[in-house]
Amino acid sequence: MFKFAIPAVAALGLIAVAAQSRATNADVVVETGVAPMGWHLSHEGAVAKLAYGVANSDQLALMMTCEPGQAQAVVYGDVQPASPRLLKASMTAAPIDPLSGGLADEARIPLRDPALRKLARSGKLDVEGDAGHFVLTADVDERRLVREFFAYCGTDKV
């Protein structure tokens, strides 16, 4: 009987140590958390992209794009500026999205819209989405990026 009990107790001890080590590693992963979201500006060819999301990732809540001299920005994302001037793609002849085969999920908004003016002046943008109505904020450095975006689009007097 002892020949059976000793290996069984040893095996249970090893399982307990392994479970405890695994729990410790899980705690470390939880502590690192998720990267913070914020405003980011990038350029792709002639197109400027102002996005609110996690830096260097596809995790975006909102992205606006424009080219120099355009009077409107194209808006993509899960949230969109809370503005009566926002024109959804479903209200216009929208292009087909090559990835999904459906309508591209986009909207257009005049660059001089009061919601965008508020973003440029105060660093606050009222947005709406499936989760409701809330405000995206920009810190001092991010407000500089917002101003650069509007200046690039040719509307530095937002």
C-alpha positions in Angstrom: 0.0 0.0 0.0 2.9 2.4 0.8 4.2 1.7 -2.8 1.0 3.3 -4.1 0.5 6.1 -1.6 4.0 7.6 -1.8 3.9 8.2 -5.6 0.3 9.5 -5.4 1.2 12.0 -2.7 4.3 13.1 -4.7 2.1 13.6 -7.8 -0.4 15.6 -5.9 2.4 17.8 -4.5 3.8 18.4 -8.0 0.3 19.3 -9.3 -0.2 21.8 -6.4 3.2 23.5 -7.1 2.4 23.7 -10.8 -1.0 25.2 -10.2 0.5 27.8 -7.8 3.2 28.7 -10.3 0.6 29.1 -13.1 -1.6 31.3 -10.8 1.4 33.5 -10.1 2.1 33.9 -13.8 -1.5 34.8 -14.5 -1.3 37.6 -11.9 1.7 39.1 -13.8 -0.3 39.2 -17.0 -3.2 41.0 -15.3 -0.9 43.6 -13.8 0.6 44.6 -17.1 -2.9 45.7 -18.2 -4.1 47.0 -21.6 -2.3 49.8 -23.4 -3.9 53.2 -23.0 -6.0 54.8 -25.7 -5.2 58.2 -27.0 -5.0 60.5 -30.1 -2.4 59.6 -32.8 -1.5 61.2 -36.1 0.0 59.4 -39.0 0.3 60.0 -42.8 -0.1 57.4 -45.6 0.8 59.1 -48.9 -1.2 62.3 -49.2 -3.7 61.1 -46.6 -3.5 62.3 -43.0 -5.0 60.0 -40.3 -6.1 61.2 -36.9 -7.1 58.3 -34.8 -8.2 57.7 -31.2 -7.1 54.2 -30.1 -4.1 52.2 -28.9 -0.9 53.3 -30.6 0.5 51.0 -33.3 -2.5 48.7 -33.3 -5.8 48.1 -35.0 -7.7 48.9 -31.8 -9.3 52.1 -32.8 -12.5 53.8 -31.5 -12.4 56.5 -34.2 -10.3 57.5 -37.2 -10.6 60.6 -39.4 -8.8 61.0 -42.6 -8.3 63.9 -45.0 -6.2 65.2 -47.9 -4.9 68.7 -48.3 -7.6 71.1 -49.4 -10.6 68.9 -48.7 -13.5 70.5 -46.9 -14.6 67.2 -45.3 -13.0 64.4 -43.2 -13.9 60.8 -43.7 -14.8 59.2 -40.3 -14.4 55.5 -39.5 -14.8 53.5 -36.3 -17.1 52.3 -33.5 -17.9 55.8 -32.4 -18.5 58.9 -34.5 -18.7 62.6 -33.7 -22.0 63.7 -32.2 -23.0 66.1 -34.9 -26.1 66.7 -37.0 -23.8 67.4 -39.9 -22.4 63.9 -39.9 -23.3 62.2 -43.2 -23.3 58.4 -43.0 -22.2 56.4 -46.0 -25.6 54.7 -46.1 -27.1 58.1 -47.1 -24.7 58.4 -50.1 -23.5 56.2 -52.9 -21.0 54.3 -50.8 -18.2 52.2 -52.1 -18.2 48.5 -51.5 -15.7 47.3 -48.8 -13.4 44.9 -50.6 -12.8 42.9 -47.3 -16.4 42.4 -46.2 -18.2 42.8 -49.5 -20.6 45.2 -47.8 -20.9 49.0 -47.7 -17.8 50.6 -46.2 -18.5 51.7 -42.7 -17.7 55.4 -43.0 -19.2 58.8 -42.6 -18.2 62.3 -43.7 -18.1 65.5 -41.6 -17.2 69.0 -42.6 -13.8 70.0 -41.1 -15.4 73.2 -39.8 -18.1 71.4 -37.9 -18.7 72.7 -34.4 -17.8 69.3 -32.9 -14.4 69.3 -34.6 -13.9 73.0 -33.7 -14.4 72.0 -30.1 -11.8 69.3 -30.4 -9.3 71.7 -31.8 -10.0 74.4 -29.2 -10.6 72.4 -26.0 -9.3 68.9 -26.7 -12.8 67.4 -26.3 -14.9 65.6 -28.9 -18.4 64.5 -28.1 -19.0 61.1 -29.7 -21.8 58.5 -30.1 -21.7 54.8 -30.5 -23.4 51.6 -29.5 -22.2 52.2 -25.9 -23.9 55.6 -25.8 -22.8 59.2 -25.7 -19.4 60.2 -24.2 -16.4 62.5 -24.6 -13.0 61.7 -26.0 -10.3 64.0 -24.6 -6.9 65.1 -25.8 -4.0 66.1 -23.5 -1.7 69.0 -24.4 0.6 66.9 -26.7 -2.4 65.3 -28.4 -4.0 68.7 -29.0 -0.9 69.6 -30.9 -1.5 66.5 -33.1 -5.1 67.6 -33.6 -4.0 71.1 -34.7 -1.4 69.5 -37.1 -4.1 67.4 -38.6 -6.4 70.4 -39.3 -3.5 72.4 -40.6 -2.5 69.6 -43.0 -6.0 69.4 -44.3 -5.9 73.1 -45.1 -8.3 74.2 -42.3 -5.9 75.5 -39.7 -8.6 78.1 -38.8 -10.9 75.5 -37.3 
